[in-house]
Amino acid sequence: MNKVIIFGGTTEGRKLAQALAKKDVLCIYCVATEYGKEPIEESDCIQIHAGRMDADKMVELYKCECPDAIVDATHPFAEVVKTEIENSLFKYKTVPFFRLSREEDEVDVSQCTFFDSASDCALALENTQGNIFLTTGSKELSTFCQSDAIKERIIARVIPNTESLELCKEQGLKGNQIIAMQGPFSKAMNVAFLRECDAKIMVLKESGRSGGEAERIQAANALGIKCFVIRRPEEKVEGLSFNQVIDKLSKLFGFDNMPMTEPSAYTNDTASKGFKMQVSLAGFGMGFSSVTLEVVKAIEGADYIFGAPRMLVGIETKGKKYPYYLAKDIIPCMEEIAAEHKYGTKSAVVLLSGDTGFYSGATKLKQAFEETNFVSVKVLPGISSVSAMAAKTGFNWQDAKLLSAHGVKEAVWRPALIQAASFNERTFILTSGSKDVREIGEILLALEKEDKGKFIIFVGTNLYADEKLAKLSAEQCSNFNEDGLSTVLIINKKWKGKVLVPGLKDEAFLRDKVPMSKEEVRALSICKLQVTENAVVYDIGSGSGSVAVELGLLDSTIKVYAIEIKEEACDLIKKNLANFRVDNVTLISGAAPDVLNDLPVPTHVFIGGSGGRLEEIISHLKSLHTPIKVVVNAVTLETIGEINHVLKSFGIEDADTVQLSVSKAKKAGDYSVMQGQNPVYIVTFNIGE
């Protein structure tokens, strides 16, 4: 897999990482602060490295990641970081390097005064009067606040993070002098800010298109307000445009016709000349007969209507209909519409089945539309089939478990359903059709055989259309064969609340001659691990798989990887996983850290056996540059010595060490004799923080 290190924290950096990720290029996306990583979503191809780095730390990162290319997509005014990046490149082997520069906007600057530095600008402000709307960020505040005459006139707009607000406080700005908001800001929003602040001067940086420079200057021009602009620093390394960087990387990695123009930026002349598309993401319920009046009015007034073909049938309006419901199809279509009309405003409705807030595509569509600069979005709720199913069966859904198998991988919904049906009185699940319903029936039959429930199942097919409602047993459900989308309500007549702590008896596991963590040790170790929902856990040296099973049973959203090298133990783990029906545990046959490279990055790691390679394992985990909670079990003094050596080698100072000695009663005739087990050391620490 190709790998790129991107120094980001900017719109361009984020869009570059997302574009590369679509081509399965692994991106190490570096930002200075935790706030900088918020606009970007981590994925299998995007790993975020948060924290400030000097040149030496950058070189350490290069040596660890071995990138195929390095891209500087930092802010145009991040001079210190750019210098550190340049210095780091001299200390590392030759690797393709590109500096991504922001494109400049064409805007009327006749009323602007330009300065080469913030200090020159501050000096000029001393000869002015009236409030100053300062939009240069928090880092230059000290320069503008040196003079009390200037400081008392400043209204500073900064990003809403702790660091920025602390800097404002340090410079003595009062609450009514601070606007903490995240951009981008339109011309209209800037006009509103300037009016509200009664500003006479706006101060900004020459930050380019994605920095909102044009929108600020246009707002000032509209109100006849002076603009003081700090020029962009002259770059020592030639900068490239977004598309030029894409082209360079495409050639480097051998991608042909790489469709990677700036994602959703839509920067052509059509949008800048004023064309807008007002889009309603509308919940279509279970069909036209269940649509809300609000959605009906939106459809009747729409110029364009998008949706799955089954939703468009029967809609007779003036609007043009398109059988699309995915962003990748809808946005290009809207771009063609925009290019055709160039000016004015058009309205569109995107129809989405059910309710827009329940397992709907509305969320991703909204994000995709908001990344364009010509689409505004509003969301209209609909009636979910879960609501309809609850009404038709007479059962409420307010305290039921809600799931979906529709458009969801079976590896995700299957373990979730097993736990939901076992430990809840009522479970609603959306399905894609009869195949899903039959699979659900087989799962419920197996649970009944394990005495984990007695089930009554209601299946509603094609609700509000050619609907059919059936009440079935688990066995009947496994033979279901009705065509159409179905919503299933599962009633467990023998449900019991789930115990939310580890505590399986040793006798519950198949063991043979394979070592196994004893139940008290297992329970305390898992409690020390402090796993959370959606955690990714490595169980290294899994043995019988007892720890992996207990972790998997805690919550279906936890993904556990049981790593074991011994063939006998692997066979036993497979049997225990099947016995406890934990589908969210994956067996990995091999030795750590050799088999860890292709696994998802963990949030928690339990090490029950390292095979003498503890230092290599911890080194690998540290190289991931992400916070990980680690728990290590040790029985021998030699292993304790190895742990202490590793803790010192890696500078880990927060380790918590517990020695656990357990004695259990054993019957000896009419008496009970306490028998001691070997003492176990449980060591807990954090890495990557």
N, C-alpha and C positions, 0 to 999 in steps of 0.2 A: 504494500500500500504506500502511495506517495504521501509525503508529510511536509507541511509548511508551518513555520512559526510566524505568526502575525502579531506585531505590536499594535494593539488597537485602542479601544476606548472611544472610537469615533463611529459615525454612521457608515463611512466608507469601509472601515475595518470589519464591522459587523456584517455588512452586505457581502464583502469579499469572502468571509468565512462561510457564510450560508451558501453562497454560490459554489464554492469549492466542495463543501460537504455534499451537495447534490451529485457531484461527480465522484463521490467516495474518496476524496482526498482528506487525510487526517489533518486537522488544523489545531495547533496549540495556540490558543487565543490569549494573549497576554494583556492584562489591564493593571493599572496601578492600584486601584482600590476596589473594595467589594461592590461599591455603587456602580463602577464601570462595567461590571459583568451583568447587571440587571437587564439591559435591553436584549441580551442574546440568550437563546435557549441552548443548553448543553444537549448534545446528541452523541451517538456512537462515533461520529466523525468530528465533533467539536469538543475539545477539552480546554477548560478555562484555567489559566494560571493567574491568580490575583496576588498582587504585592509589588512594591517598588523594587527595582533591580538596578544595581550599578553594572559597569561593564564586566566585572569579574563574575558576578552572579549570572549574567546573560550567557557568558561563555560556559559556565557550569550547565546551564539549561541546554545549550547547543550540544555539548558532549553527551549529555544524558539522552536527548531526543534524536540526535543525528538527522537534522532536517535536510530535505532536498532543496529547499529554498527558504529565504527569510524576507519578510515584507514589513516595511515601516509604514504603518497607516495611522500614526499618531497625529495629534492635533497640530496644525501648522505652527502654533506658538509654543509647542512643547520642546523648546530648544535644548534643555538639559537632557531630556530623554534621548533626543536625536543624537546629541553628542556622545552619550553613553553607548548607543547602538553602533555608531561609527567606530568608537574605540574598541568595542567588543569584536567587531569584524576583523580588525587588525590582529587580534589575539587568537583568532580561530582559523581553521583551515578554509581555503577558498570555497565559497558556496554561493550560488546565484542570489543576488540581493536586489530588491526593487523598492523604491520609495514612491508611495502613492500620494499624489498631490491633489488637493481639492480644485475642482473647476471653478473659475471665477464667473460671477453673474454680470450680465450687462444691465446696468442701472444708471440712472441720472445722478452723477456725483458732483454736479455744479455747485451745490450748496454745502459740500463737505470740505472740511479742512483735514489734511493728512499730517501725521506725525510719525517719526521714525521709532519712537519709544514711548512707553507709558509715562516716564518721567517728563519728557518734553510736553506731552499732552496735559499732565497735571500742572505744569508750570503755566501753560496757556490758560487753564481754567481759572487761575487766580485773577485774571483780567476780565472775567465774565460775571454775570449776575443771574439769579434764578436757580431753580432746582435742576439737579443733574441726574439724568436717568443713566446709571452706569451698568453696562451689560457686558463687561469684559471678564466676568467671573471673579472668583474669590482670591485667586493667587496674586493679583495686582492691587488688591485693596490697600495694602500698607503704603503703596506709592501714592495713591490718591488721598489717603487719610493723614498724611504727614502735616498738612495744613488744616488747622481747625476751621478756617474760613471756607475751605472746600468741603471738609467732612460733614459739617452741619447741613449742607445743601444736597448731599448724596442720597439717592434712593437706589440701592443695589439689587439687581436681579441675579440670583445665584441658583445653582442646582440644589435640590432639597436633600443634601446629605449632611451628616454630622460634622465632617471636616469643614465644609463651607460655612456652616452656621457658627462653628467655633471661631473661625477666622473673622467673621463679622463681629462676633462678641469681643474678640481680642482688640479689634480696632475701635471699639467703643460705639458701634452703630446701635441705634435704638430699634425696638421692634417695628415701629412704623417706617423705618428706613430700609427694611429688608423684604424682598419678595422672593420666596423660595419656591421655584417651579421648574419643572422639566419641560424643555421645548420638544418639538419645534413650535415656533410662534408665527402665526400668519400676520400679514400686514394689518388686518382688522384688529387682531389681539394687541399688536404693538401700539396701534393708535389708541386703543382703550387704555393701555398702561400709561402712555404719555399724558393723556387727558386726566386720568385719575391722579397722577403724580404732579400735575401742573408743571411739567418739565419744560425748561427752556432750551436745554442742551441734551443731546443723546451722545453717549460715548460708547464706541464699539471697536472690535478688532476686524481687520480685513480677513474674515474667516472663510470666505468663499460660499459656494452655493448651498452645501448641506449645513453650513453654520448659520444660515438664515440672515446673511448680510443684506441681501436685496430687500427682504421684507422689512427690515428695520429702517433702512435708508428711505424706502418708499413711504413708510409711515411718517417719518420725520418731515419729508418733503410735503406730504399732504397737509401737515399742520404748520408748515413754515418754521420748523424748529431746526436749529443748527445741529450739524453732525460732526463730531470730532472722531476721526478714524485713525487707529494705530495700524501702520503698515505691517504686512506679513514679513517676518524675517527672511532675509535672502538665504536660500538653501544652498549648502555646499555640494550636495549630491543632486544630480538631475532628477526631477520628479516626473512621474508618468501619470496619465489619466487612469481612471478605473478600467476602462476597456483596454487600454494599452497593457496594463498589468495582467488582465485576463488573457490577452493575446500572448504575452510572454510565457505565462504559466502553461497555457494550452500547448504551445510549441515545446516547452520543456518536458511536459508529461506525455506528449504524443496524442493529445486529444484532437480529433478531427471534427470540424464544424461544431465547436463547443458552444452550446446555447447559454452563454453566461454573461450577457449584457447586464448592466446594473439592475439588480432585482427590484422590480416594482417601482423604480424611481420615476419612470415616465416623464423624462425631462425634455421631450420635444416641444416644438413651438406651439402645438395645438393647446396643450395644457396651460402654457404660460400666457396664451392669449385670452384665456378666460372660460374655456369649456369646463363644465362640472356635471358629474353624474351623481344623483341622489339615489342611494340604494337602500331598500328595505329588505332585511333578512327576515322572512315571514314564516312562522310556524304554521304548517298546513294541516295540523291535526292528523286525523286518520282518513281524510278525504274532504272534498268540497262541502259535504253536508255538515262537517264538524268545524268549519273554519269560522273564526271570530269575525264580527262586523268590521273591526279595525283592519283585518287582513283583506276582507272583501273590498273595502274602499281603496286600499293600497293597490290591489290588482286592477280595479276599474280605472284608476287614474294613471297607471304605469304606461310608459312608452315602450318598455321592453320587459318581458317576463322570462325568467330562467327557472328550470326545474327538471326533475326526472320526467320522462315521457308520460308515465302514468298519472302524474299530477297535472300535466298540461291538457290532457284530454277533457273536453267539455268546457274549457274556459273560452268564452266568446267575448273578447273586448277589442278595443282598437289597438292594443299593444301587440308588438311583434314578439313571437314566441321562439325561444331557443331551448333545445333539449340538453342543457348543460347544468351541472350542479357542483362541479369542482372548480377551484380557483384557477387551475392551470388552463381550463377551457374558457372560463367566463372572462377573465381579465383580458386576454388577447382579443376577444370579441368586443369588449367595451373599448379597447384601444382603437379598433377599426371604426367603431361608431364615433369616437372622439375625433379621429382624423377626418372623418366625413363632415362632421358638423362644425368643428373648430371653435364656435362661439356658443354661448347660451347654456341652458341647463336642461337636462333630460332626467327622467325618473325611471328606475328599474326596480323590479321585485325578484328576489331569489326565493323560491319556494323550498322549504325544508320539512320533511315529514315529522309528525309529532310536535313536540315543544322544542323551541330553540335553546332551552337551558338544560335538556336532559339527553345525554348521548347524541348530541346534534353536531352537524358540521358547521354550525353557525360560528363557533369560536375561531376556527382556523380561517374561515372565509373573512370574518371581520378583521383579523390580523393582516391578511393578505391585502384587503381593500385599503386599509389604513396606511399601508406602505406606499400606496400610490399618492399622487398629489392632485388628483382630479375627482376622487370619489369620496363622498361623505356617507356614513353608514348609520342606520338606526335598526334596532332589533325589535321585532313584533312577536310576542309569545303566542304559542298555540296550545291546543289541548293534547296532552300526551296520552298514548294508548294505555299507560298505567292508570291514569285518572279514570279513563273509560272502563277499564277492566275492574277497577275497584268499585265503581258505581254499579256495574252490571252484576257483580257477584255478591255485593253487599258487605265486602270487607274493606276497611280503610287502609291506606298506604302510609300514613304518617309515621308509624314506627316499624315499618317493614324494611327489609333489605332490598335495594334496587340494583339490578345488574343488567348488562346487555351482552348478548352473543352476536348481535347484528353488526357486522363490520369489525368485530373484535377477534383477535387470534384465539384459537381454542386453548393454547398454552396459557393464556391469561384468564379467560372466563371459566374454564373448567375447575381449577383449584379454588377460585372465588366462589363458584356455585357449591362445591362440596362443603366448604366451611359455612356458607350462608344457609344452606338447607339443613345442615346438621344442627346449627346453634340458634336458629331463628324460627319463630312461629310462622311467619309469612315472608315469602321471597317472591318478588316480581322480576321476571327476566324477559327482555325483548329478544326475539329470534329472527333469523333470516328465512325460516321455512320449516317444513316437516322434518328435514334431516336433523336440524338442531333439536327439535322436540323429541325425536327418537333417542338422540344422544343423551338428552336430559333424563328421559325415562330409564335408560340403562344405568346412569349414575345413581338415580334414586333407588332403583332395585338393589343395587350393590349396597347402598347405605342401609336399606331395610334388612338385608341379610346380616349386616354387622350390628344390628340392633341400635342404629343411630337415628331411627325415626320411623314413623308410619305416615305415609304421605297421601294427601288428596290433591289432585292437580286439576286446575281449570285452564283450558286453552281457548283463547279467543282468536279466531282467524279472520282476516279481512274486516276488522271492526269498522262499522259505519258504511260498509259497501255491501258486498254479498256475504255478510258476516255469519259465522258459525261459532257457537259457544258450547264447549264440551266439558263435562266433569268426568275425570278419568282416574284410574289407579296408576301406580308406577308401571305395572306390567302393560296396561292398555296404552299408556303414554309411549312406551318403547315400540309400539306397533303403529303409531300415528302416521297418517298418510294424506292429510288434507293439503291442497296447494294454497300458497299465499303466505303473507307475513303473519306471524302469530305472536301474541303476548301471553306469557305463561305465569300463572299464580300458583305457587307451591305452598300448601298448608302442611306443616309438620305437627301431627297430633301428639307426638312424644318428644317434643323438643326440650332440650336442656341448655341453659346458658353456658357459654364457653368459659372455661377456667383460663384466666389471662396470665398465668405464670407457668413456667416449666415445672414438671413434677411427675413425669411418667416413671413407673416402677422399673427397676432393672429387669424384672421378670417379663416385662412386656416385649422385650427385644430378643430377637434371635442373636446368639452370640458365638457359639462354637468355641474355638480356641483364640478368637481375635480379641485383643485388648479393648476395653470399653471404660469410658469415664463413668464412675459410680454416680448414682442418682443425686446424692447431696452435692458432690463436686460439680456435676453437670448443671444442677439448678443454680448454684452460686455463680459459676462461670458465665452462664447465660445472663443472669441478672447484672453481673459486672459489665457485660458487653453492651447493655442498654440499646438493643436494636429498636428501630422505629419502623413505622409503616414505609413501604417502598424501599427498604434497605436492600443492599446487595452484600451478601455475606460469604466469605470464604471459610470453610471448615477444613483446615489443612491437617492432614494426618487423621482422616475421619474414622479409621478403625471399623467399628460396627455400624457407624452412621447414626449413633444415638443422639449426638449433639445436633447434627444436621436435621434429623427428624423433628426434634423438639423445636428448633428454630423455625422450620417450615410450618409447623402447626400453630405457631403464635399468630400468624396473619398471612392470608393468601397473597398479599402484595409483596411480601419478602421473597427475594430470590436468593437461594442458597446453592453454593457450589461445593459439593463434598469431594475433596481431593485426596486420593489414596493411591499408593503405588503397588501395594501387595494384591495379587490376583485373588487370593482367598478372601481377603477383606472386601474387595470390590464385589465379589459374588454375594457376600453377606449383606452389604449395603443395599444392593438391588432388591434382595428379599425383604429387608426392613422397610424400604421405601414403598414397595408394593403392599406390604402388610398394613401400613399406616395411611396409604393413599395420599401421599404428599407429592403432588405433581409439580410443586414449585421448587423442588430440590433436584439438581442435576449432578450426576456422578461424573467426575473427571478422573480418568485413570492415568496416573503418572506422578512424577515427583515435582514438588514446588522448590524453586520458582520456575522450573522449566516449562510447566504447562500453563503458567499464569498470563502469558502475553496476549493470548487471544480471548481472554475473559473480560467481561465488563469491569470497569473500575469499581473496587469495593468501597463500601462505607464502613464495614466492620469486618474484622478478621479474628477467628479463633484458631489457635495453633495448639493442637493436642499432641502433635508429633512432628518434628522438623527433619528427622533423619540426619541430624548433625549439620544442617544447612540454615540455621536460624539467621545468621548474619546475612547470607545471600537473600533470604526471603524479605527481611526488613529493608535491605538496600533496594530491592525491587519495589516495595511498597512506597518508600520515600521518593523514588524516581517518578511516581505518579503525580506528585505535587498536588495532593488533595487531602483533606482531613480524613483520617481513618482511626477508629477505635480498635485497639488490639488487646486481646486477652491470651496469655500463654499459660499452659499448665505444665508443671514439672514435678517429677517424682524423685529423680536422682539428684544428688549434690552436684554431679558433673553438669547436668542441664542447668541448674541454678547458676553455676559459675559461668556457663556460656551466656545466659540471659544477662547477668551483670556486666559481662564484657561488651555485649551488644549495646546495652543502655549507655555505657560510658563512651563507646566508639561513636555513637550517633548523637551524643549530647542530649539524651532524653532525661529530663529531670523531674517529670511529673508522675513517675511510675509508682503504683500502689501495689505492695506485696503483702499477700495474706498466706499464712500457713494454716491449712485446714486439716484437723485431725478428727476422724469420725469413728465412733464405736457404736456397734449395733447389737441388740440383744439376740441371743441364740438359745433356744430351748435345750436344757440339759436335764432330762427327767422332769421332775416337778419344779425345777428352778430355771431361771433365765440368767445366762452368763453373757457379760458384755465382751464382745470380740472387737479388737481394734483393727482398723484398716491402715494401710500405709499412709503417712501424712503426705499431703499434696500442696505444692506452692501454686498460688494463683496470682499472676503478675498482670496488671492492667496499666496501659499507657496509651497516649495519643501521639500520632505522627502526622506531619503535614500541616500543622497549625502554627 
